[in-house]
């Protein structure tokens, strides 16, 4: 059997590649009917994600534990899957004030592959190993291989290389029994079924990947103390809209008047989390920074310390 014939035989076994004869004449439907059909297909994705929530939660707890010790979160994928990882990683610094090096998105073929396919890049396990070597991967890091098919060599290569370095590994795919999930410490298989357009995994599979990566990054950041309740207290105020949002977050967290909020933000150099601690903990800006450093950035723990101090006998 030729390599092409072998690959074709593999693809024919994948749920994500299955042909749906009932949609063979979808191009003859009205635009509204096609839209309704697509929308109905998309509505099935959250249930597929829900079926994997226990596995996702286990992976998140393991990721957060490593990141709390200074580890990094690295996504690795090709095509749509790679783009989803790069997108999720790029949104962490403005949302959670993380260092860009803390959450990294690798796409087969490099940054140019975000907008233009790089021929053959996804077929190279060696390229994945090279990309991770360039990051100086350590045992405290986590690598999440992302692939709709679950057979993409780049994603599998990333996971297999990461395991040789002692890193935590997660394999996210949209087919059951995938080689990617089998290669990882935590296998997550969100089976969304055949696509509306045969093999177009930018559709339901892409949506599923986005939902799972949202869960991974957001809940990990919650576990790392990057939020206070459902408020983004570590957000970076890099423009006027975000500066206004920062003031609103301090107001929602504290109920303080505008004058007190402005004074707290001034005392803390515009740091939202610190400003909340100044208001609610009754401490100065410098002391707020010390308390947050001691609590590894967890605002509730820092607040508990200020309250404990007020109750201690003198």
Secondary structure as a PSIPRED ss2 file (coil, helix, strand):
# PSIPRED VFORMAT (PSIPRED V4.0)

   1 X C   1.000  0.000  0.000
   2 X C   1.000  0.000  0.000
   3 X H   0.000  1.000  0.000
   4 X H   0.000  1.000  0.000
   5 X H   0.000  1.000  0.000
   6 X H   0.000  1.000  0.000
   7 X H   0.000  1.000  0.000
   8 X H   0.000  1.000  0.000
   9 X H   0.000  1.000  0.000
  10 X H   0.000  1.000  0.000
  11 X H   0.000  1.000  0.000
  12 X C   1.000  0.000  0.000
  13 X C   1.000  0.000  0.000
  14 X C   1.000  0.000  0.000
  15 X H   0.000  1.000  0.000
  16 X H   0.000  1.000  0.000
  17 X H   0.000  1.000  0.000
  18 X C   1.000  0.000  0.000
  19 X C   1.000  0.000  0.000
  20 X C   1.000  0.000  0.000
  21 X H   0.000  1.000  0.000
  22 X H   0.000  1.000  0.000
  23 X H   0.000  1.000  0.000
  24 X C   1.000  0.000  0.000
  25 X C   1.000  0.000  0.000
  26 X H   0.000  1.000  0.000
  27 X H   0.000  1.000  0.000
  28 X H   0.000  1.000  0.000
  29 X C   1.000  0.000  0.000
  30 X C   1.000  0.000  0.000
  31 X H   0.000  1.000  0.000
  32 X H   0.000  1.000  0.000
  33 X H   0.000  1.000  0.000
  34 X H   0.000  1.000  0.000
  35 X H   0.000  1.000  0.000
  36 X H   0.000  1.000  0.000
  37 X H   0.000  1.000  0.000
  38 X H   0.000  1.000  0.000
  39 X H   0.000  1.000  0.000
  40 X H   0.000  1.000  0.000
  41 X H   0.000  1.000  0.000
  42 X H   0.000  1.000  0.000
  43 X C   1.000  0.000  0.000
  44 X C   1.000  0.000  0.000
  45 X H   0.000  1.000  0.000
  46 X H   0.000  1.000  0.000
  47 X H   0.000  1.000  0.000
  48 X H   0.000  1.000  0.000
  49 X H   0.000  1.000  0.000
  50 X H   0.000  1.000  0.000
  51 X C   1.000  0.000  0.000
  52 X C   1.000  0.000  0.000
  53 X H   0.000  1.000  0.000
  54 X H   0.000  1.000  0.000
  55 X H   0.000  1.000  0.000
  56 X H   0.000  1.000  0.000
  57 X H   0.000  1.000  0.000
  58 X H   0.000  1.000  0.000
  59 X H   0.000  1.000  0.000
  60 X H   0.000  1.000  0.000
  61 X H   0.000  1.000  0.000
  62 X H   0.000  1.000  0.000
  63 X H   0.000  1.000  0.000
  64 X H   0.000  1.000  0.000
  65 X H   0.000  1.000  0.000
  66 X H   0.000  1.000  0.000
  67 X H   0.000  1.000  0.000
  68 X H   0.000  1.000  0.000
  69 X C   1.000  0.000  0.000
  70 X C   1.000  0.000  0.000
  71 X C   1.000  0.000  0.000
  72 X C   1.000  0.000  0.000
  73 X E   0.000  0.000  1.000
  74 X E   0.000  0.000  1.000
  75 X E   0.000  0.000  1.000
  76 X E   0.000  0.000  1.000
  77 X E   0.000  0.000  1.000
  78 X C   1.000  0.000  0.000
  79 X H   0.000  1.000  0.000
  80 X H   0.000  1.000  0.000
  81 X H   0.000  1.000  0.000
  82 X H   0.000  1.000  0.000
  83 X H   0.000  1.000  0.000
  84 X H   0.000  1.000  0.000
  85 X H   0.000  1.000  0.000
  86 X H   0.000  1.000  0.000
  87 X H   0.000  1.000  0.000
  88 X H   0.000  1.000  0.000
  89 X H   0.000  1.000  0.000
  90 X H   0.000  1.000  0.000
  91 X H   0.000  1.000  0.000
  92 X H   0.000  1.000  0.000
  93 X H   0.000  1.000  0.000
  94 X H   0.000  1.000  0.000
  95 X H   0.000  1.000  0.000
  96 X H   0.000  1.000  0.000
  97 X C   1.000  0.000  0.000
  98 X C   1.000  0.000  0.000
  99 X C   1.000  0.000  0.000
 100 X C   1.000  0.000  0.000
 101 X C   1.000  0.000  0.000
 102 X C   1.000  0.000  0.000
 103 X E   0.000  0.000  1.000
 104 X E   0.000  0.000  1.000
 105 X E   0.000  0.000  1.000
 106 X E   0.000  0.000  1.000
 107 X E   0.000  0.000  1.000
 108 X C   1.000  0.000  0.000
 109 X C   1.000  0.000  0.000
 110 X C   1.000  0.000  0.000
 111 X H   0.000  1.000  0.000
 112 X H   0.000  1.000  0.000
 113 X H   0.000  1.000  0.000
 114 X H   0.000  1.000  0.000
 115 X C   1.000  0.000  0.000
 116 X C   1.000  0.000  0.000
 117 X C   1.000  0.000  0.000
 118 X C   1.000  0.000  0.000
 119 X C   1.000  0.000  0.000
 120 X C   1.000  0.000  0.000
 121 X H   0.000  1.000  0.000
 122 X H   0.000  1.000  0.000
 123 X H   0.000  1.000  0.000
 124 X C   1.000  0.000  0.000
 125 X H   0.000  1.000  0.000
 126 X H   0.000  1.000  0.000
 127 X H   0.000  1.000  0.000
 128 X H   0.000  1.000  0.000
 129 X H   0.000  1.000  0.000
 130 X H   0.000  1.000  0.000
 131 X H   0.000  1.000  0.000
 132 X H   0.000  1.000  0.000
 133 X H   0.000  1.000  0.000
 134 X H   0.000  1.000  0.000
 135 X C   1.000  0.000  0.000
 136 X C   1.000  0.000  0.000
 137 X C   1.000  0.000  0.000
 138 X C   1.000  0.000  0.000
 139 X C   1.000  0.000  0.000
 140 X C   1.000  0.000  0.000
 141 X C   1.000  0.000  0.000
 142 X E   0.000  0.000  1.000
 143 X E   0.000  0.000  1.000
 144 X E   0.000  0.000  1.000
 145 X E   0.000  0.000  1.000
 146 X E   0.000  0.000  1.000
 147 X C   1.000  0.000  0.000
 148 X C   1.000  0.000  0.000
 149 X C   1.000  0.000  0.000
 150 X C   1.000  0.000  0.000
 151 X C   1.000  0.000  0.000
 152 X C   1.000  0.000  0.000
 153 X H   0.000  1.000  0.000
 154 X H   0.000  1.000  0.000
 155 X H   0.000  1.000  0.000
 156 X H   0.000  1.000  0.000
 157 X H   0.000  1.000  0.000
 158 X H   0.000  1.000  0.000
 159 X H   0.000  1.000  0.000
 160 X H   0.000  1.000  0.000
 161 X H   0.000  1.000  0.000
 162 X H   0.000  1.000  0.000
 163 X H   0.000  1.000  0.000
 164 X H   0.000  1.000  0.000
 165 X C   1.000  0.000  0.000
 166 X C   1.000  0.000  0.000
 167 X C   1.000  0.000  0.000
 168 X E   0.000  0.000  1.000
 169 X E   0.000  0.000  1.000
 170 X E   0.000  0.000  1.000
 171 X E   0.000  0.000  1.000
 172 X E   0.000  0.000  1.000
 173 X E   0.000  0.000  1.000
 174 X C   1.000  0.000  0.000
 175 X C   1.000  0.000  0.000
 176 X C   1.000  0.000  0.000
 177 X C   1.000  0.000  0.000
 178 X C   1.000  0.000  0.000
 179 X H   0.000  1.000  0.000
 180 X H   0.000  1.000  0.000
 181 X H   0.000  1.000  0.000
 182 X H   0.000  1.000  0.000
 183 X H   0.000  1.000  0.000
 184 X C   1.000  0.000  0.000
 185 X C   1.000  0.000  0.000
 186 X E   0.000  0.000  1.000
 187 X E   0.000  0.000  1.000
 188 X E   0.000  0.000  1.000
 189 X E   0.000  0.000  1.000
 190 X C   1.000  0.000  0.000
 191 X C   1.000  0.000  0.000
 192 X C   1.000  0.000  0.000
 193 X C   1.000  0.000  0.000
 194 X C   1.000  0.000  0.000
 195 X C   1.000  0.000  0.000
 196 X C   1.000  0.000  0.000
 197 X C   1.000  0.000  0.000
 198 X C   1.000  0.000  0.000
 199 X C   1.000  0.000  0.000
 200 X C   1.000  0.000  0.000
 201 X C   1.000  0.000  0.000
 202 X C   1.000  0.000  0.000
 203 X C   1.000  0.000  0.000
 204 X H   0.000  1.000  0.000
 205 X H   0.000  1.000  0.000
 206 X H   0.000  1.000  0.000
 207 X H   0.000  1.000  0.000
 208 X H   0.000  1.000  0.000
 209 X H   0.000  1.000  0.000
 210 X H   0.000  1.000  0.000
 211 X H   0.000  1.000  0.000
 212 X H   0.000  1.000  0.000
 213 X H   0.000  1.000  0.000
 214 X H   0.000  1.000  0.000
 215 X H   0.000  1.000  0.000
 216 X H   0.000  1.000  0.000
 217 X H   0.000  1.000  0.000
 218 X H   0.000  1.000  0.000
 219 X H   0.000  1.000  0.000
 220 X H   0.000  1.000  0.000
 221 X H   0.000  1.000  0.000
 222 X H   0.000  1.000  0.000
 223 X H   0.000  1.000  0.000
 224 X C   1.000  0.000  0.000
 225 X C   1.000  0.000  0.000
 226 X C   1.000  0.000  0.000
 227 X C   1.000  0.000  0.000
 228 X E   0.000  0.000  1.000
 229 X C   1.000  0.000  0.000
 230 X C   1.000  0.000  0.000
 231 X E   0.000  0.000  1.000
 232 X C   1.000  0.000  0.000
 233 X C   1.000  0.000  0.000
 234 X C   1.000  0.000  0.000
 235 X C   1.000  0.000  0.000
 236 X C   1.000  0.000  0.000
 237 X C   1.000  0.000  0.000
 238 X C   1.000  0.000  0.000
 239 X C   1.000  0.000  0.000
 240 X H   0.000  1.000  0.000
 241 X H   0.000  1.000  0.000
 242 X H   0.000  1.000  0.000
 243 X H   0.000  1.000  0.000
 244 X H   0.000  1.000  0.000
 245 X H   0.000  1.000  0.000
 246 X H   0.000  1.000  0.000
 247 X H   0.000  1.000  0.000
 248 X H   0.000  1.000  0.000
 249 X H   0.000  1.000  0.000
 250 X H   0.000  1.000  0.000
 251 X H   0.000  1.000  0.000
 252 X H   0.000  1.000  0.000
 253 X H   0.000  1.000  0.000
 254 X H   0.000  1.000  0.000
 255 X C   1.000  0.000  0.000
 256 X C   1.000  0.000  0.000
 257 X C   1.000  0.000  0.000
 258 X H   0.000  1.000  0.000
 259 X H   0.000  1.000  0.000
 260 X H   0.000  1.000  0.000
 261 X H   0.000  1.000  0.000
 262 X H   0.000  1.000  0.000
 263 X H   0.000  1.000  0.000
 264 X H   0.000  1.000  0.000
 265 X H   0.000  1.000  0.000
 266 X H   0.000  1.000  0.000
 267 X H   0.000  1.000  0.000
 268 X C   1.000  0.000  0.000
 269 X C   1.000  0.000  0.000
 270 X C   1.000  0.000  0.000
 271 X C   1.000  0.000  0.000
 272 X H   0.000  1.000  0.000
 273 X H   0.000  1.000  0.000
 274 X H   0.000  1.000  0.000
 275 X H   0.000  1.000  0.000
 276 X H   0.000  1.000  0.000
 277 X H   0.000  1.000  0.000
 278 X H   0.000  1.000  0.000
 279 X H   0.000  1.000  0.000
 280 X H   0.000  1.000  0.000
 281 X H   0.000  1.000  0.000
 282 X C   1.000  0.000  0.000
 283 X C   1.000  0.000  0.000
 284 X C   1.000  0.000  0.000
 285 X H   0.000  1.000  0.000
 286 X H   0.000  1.000  0.000
 287 X H   0.000  1.000  0.000
 288 X H   0.000  1.000  0.000
 289 X H   0.000  1.000  0.000
 290 X H   0.000  1.000  0.000
 291 X H   0.000  1.000  0.000
 292 X H   0.000  1.000  0.000
 293 X H   0.000  1.000  0.000
 294 X H   0.000  1.000  0.000
 295 X C   1.000  0.000  0.000
 296 X C   1.000  0.000  0.000
 297 X C   1.000  0.000  0.000
 298 X C   1.000  0.000  0.000
 299 X H   0.000  1.000  0.000
 300 X H   0.000  1.000  0.000
 301 X H   0.000  1.000  0.000
 302 X H   0.000  1.000  0.000
 303 X H   0.000  1.000  0.000
 304 X H   0.000  1.000  0.000
 305 X H   0.000  1.000  0.000
 306 X H   0.000  1.000  0.000
 307 X H   0.000  1.000  0.000
 308 X H   0.000  1.000  0.000
 309 X H   0.000  1.000  0.000
 310 X H   0.000  1.000  0.000
 311 X H   0.000  1.000  0.000
 312 X C   1.000  0.000  0.000
 313 X C   1.000  0.000  0.000
 314 X C   1.000  0.000  0.000
